[in-house]
Amino acid sequence: MEDVSVRAVLRAVEVMHERLGEQLTIDDLAGAAMFSKFHFTRIFQRLTGVPPGRFLSALRLQRAKNLLVSTSMNVADISVQVGYSSVGTFSSRFSRSVGMSPTAYRRRAGFHAATPTAVDGTDRRSNARISCRLRLLEPDNVVIFVGMFAHRIPEGRPVRCAVLSEPGQVVFNQVPFGTWHLLAQSVSLDGAYAGTGAGLADRPVSVAAYGPFTVQADSTIATNLELRPSQDLAPPVLLALLDVRKYAMEWISEAPGVTRLGYERSAAA
């Protein structure tokens, strides 16, 4: 039965990709999956972690990201091509999800210059601690980003985050209260040393997720995340990638034998 459900959801995701510019409804997607609307919505969220409408919205923004860095189309035309009737609505949602405006995303070739953080990523009333050990299914020369987000899709500014140059452990202390998702992505540094940057912003990533989990005053949470290549049923990573060229140049300039350490960052940092 699980294989039947996976194939059904994959059919719906394929329709999303094919018809991103159309006003698709849940009925359309459930029909593609050949399930009732209620059953389709339930299995879609179970297999992807998000509702169908939220997944579709993320695919639209992901396609917009690709068009911004690979074409000269103007923002208004891109917004129409990915299914928005208002360029203002598109720009607002893009900025909130990706962490910068469409124009800035294009100007920066799809990169964040530095790790973004929320306005307030620390709750000084909290003694909560989250420990996460990160592993890569396919070890590589990478930058690994891990952050705490309010939603399953990593978008906008995380409340806490860290960047590492190799798999290892990250600890967040004084974590803010609330319900969160821990999300990680790795981007290969291969090719970054040449400094060309061509295609780097849109390269495939490996991802992993944990949550939702609830943080209270004295919570102590420990988990392991194994990053795997992103699959068709994984929600897109909307947050703009870190500029791996920047990290490549920093790390290759280190003296031989220096251990590469990630760093934890919060709004107080």
Secondary structure by P-SEA (a helix, b strand, c coil): caaaaaaaaaaaaaaaaacccccccaaaaaaaacccaaaaaaaaaaaccccaaaaaaaaaaaaaaaaaacccccaaaaaaaaccccaaaaaaaaaaaccccaaaaaaacccccccccccccccccccbbbbbbbbbcccccbbbbbbbbcccccccccccccccccbbbbbbccccccbbbbbbbbbbcccccccccccccccccccccccccccccbbbbbbbbbbcccccccccccccccaaaaaaaaaaaccccbbbbbbbbcccc
